[in-house]
Structure formats: C-alpha cells, structure tokens
Amino acid sequence: MNERGIVYIATQQDRHVEEAFRAAEMAKRHAPGLPITLFTDRPLRAPGCFDRIEQISGAACGDVRANATLNRFIGLARTPYQRTLYLDTDANVVSGKVTGIFDVLDRSDVALVEDVPGTSDALAHTGRRMFNCGVILYRRDTGEAWLQAWREAALRNLALARETPVPVIPEVATVPSPDTRRWLLEVDKIALLGVLPPDRPQALARVHVLDHSWNYRGPAADASVNIHHPHSRA
C-alpha cells in the first residue's frame, strides 16, 4: 500500500469519468509524484493518467444521485493509500503544494473545508455551518468510525427522503418546505453534518479545518488557490 495518493470516484454517468480524466491530468502536472486511483463502474480500456483503476459494481437503489452517493462510500473505504486525498471529479489541483498537505494528518484523522455562504445551496437553506464533501483528506487507519457513521447517516437520510410526509431531523429542522427537506436529505453533506458538525466538538475523529484555498469555489483561481472546485452548488 502506498503511503499517500489521490482518489477519484466516477460512476453512473460517463461525463463524470471524462471529468476525472481531465482532473487527473491536471493533478499529474502539478504533483507528478503522487499516485492516483480511479474507482468506477464504467469499462475502461486505457488508464490515462491514473496509476490504477479499480472497478466497483456500484450501488443500485433506483436513483442515479443516490447511487453516486453510495458509490462514494465504497471508494472511500477501499482506498489503496494510508493517507488519501479524495477529490470530486470537478475539483482541480492547481498547485504543487498538494504534495505537502498530507502532513496535516500527522495530528488529525480527517481534514475538510467549510462551505462558504453564497456557494452552497444546502448552507443557504439550513443556515448551518457544514463541511464541503468535494475535498476530503483522511487517514485510512483511523477513518473507519467516522466513515461508517457517515455512510449509515446517508442511508438513513435517503430512506427518510422517500417517506411522505417528509420527516424532520435536526440537520434540516429549520427548513419549512417539505420538498426542500426531501432534497436536502439526499445531499451527502447533510449526512456528514450529523456526524462531523463544524460547530461542535468532534467525537468520532480529530478534524482539521483546511483554509478555503484547498477547496476554492470561486469562478476563477489565482496564485493563492491550491484546489479549484467551482461547479458544485449543493
């Protein structure tokens, strides 16, 4: 097992795989020494910039978005690296500083960036501080508890989203619209909010809060940005 590496997870739609290939090419330009793994349910003939491609059978719960969420947990749990930088397929490495970010895990189990007002619909609807799930730096040896809790919370929320009337849980209790609550229950960062809330002490993991240069959501990246993630709004 390699000590450090980047993981992308691209399933359900070919466009996510295409994004992952483009993102990996950029990561290799800025950090050529870092190995990169792609987890996918698509048949691929050439590895491109990936050092390894891992096939996953994929979740099958009848909804593309829900399946993609559950597939993320499969890939996160199966990482081949002791220290993993997981990136959404539309999160692009734009700085060589990424090679040194793994040292943060000397004193923490997981490192994330908080969402910024104006870039997250989930934050706007709930008014709650929450971590963005597009960039996750974590240790394999101490990640089992919080990852399992996050997966269980996501599965619970997906089940609740299919109930009528839509149940109210603490993470979405301030949201009056049932349709909006239903949408939020399918957003994986809402499940993570119930497990690793930024505004309360963490019980399941030592969390390091990364600055926004590591998950910059603005339209254009300048020299201070390390990872640019402009497209996702959830």
Residue, then its C-alpha position, 0 to 999 in steps of 0.5 A: m500500500n502506498e503511503r499517500g495518493i489521490v482518489y477519484i470516484a466516477t460512476q453512473q454517468d460517463r461525463h463524470v469519468e471524462e471529468a476525472f480524466r481531465a482532473a487527473e491530468m491536471a493533478k499529474r502536472h502539478a504533483p507528478g509524484l503522487p499516485i492516483t486511483l480511479f474507482t468506477d463502474r464504467p469499462l475502461r480500456a486505457p488508464g490515462c493518467f491514473d496509476r490504477i483503476e479499480q472497478i466497483s459494481g456500484a450501488a443500485c437503489g433506483d436513483v442515479r444521485a443516490n447511487a453516486t452517493l453510495n458509490r462514494f462510500i465504497g471508494l472511500a473505504r477501499t482506498p489503496y493509500q494510508r493517507t488519501l486525498y479524495l477529490d470530486t471529479d470537478a475539483n482541480v489541483v492547481s498547485g504543487k503544494v498538494t504534495g505537502i498537505f498530507d502532513v496535516l494528518d500527522r495530528s488529525d484523522v480527517a481534514l475538510v473545508e467549510d462551505v462558504p455562504g453564497t456557494s452552497d445551496a444546502l448552507a443557504h437553506t439550513g443556515r448551518r455551518m457544514f463541511n464541503c464533501g468535494v475535498i476530503l483528506y483522511r487517514r485510512d487507519t483511523g477513518e473507519a468510525w467516522l466513515q461508517a457513521w457517515r455512510e449509515a447517516a446517508l442511508r438513513n437520510l435517503a430512506l427518510a427522503r422517500e417517506t411522505p410526509v417528509p420527516v424532520i431531523p435536526e440537520v434540516a429542522t429549520v427548513p419549512s418546505p417539505d420538498t426542500r427537506r426531501w432534497l436536502l436529505e439526499v445531499d451527502k453533506i447533510a449526512l456528514l453534518g450529523v456526524l462531523p458538525p463544524d460547530r461542535p466538538q468532534a467525537l468520532a475523529r480529530v478534524h482539521v479545518l483546511d483554509h478555503s484555498w484547498n477547496y476554492r469555489g470561486p469562478a476563477a483561481d489565482a496564485s493563492v488557490n491550491i484546489h479549484h472546485p467551482h461547479s458544485r452548488a449543493 
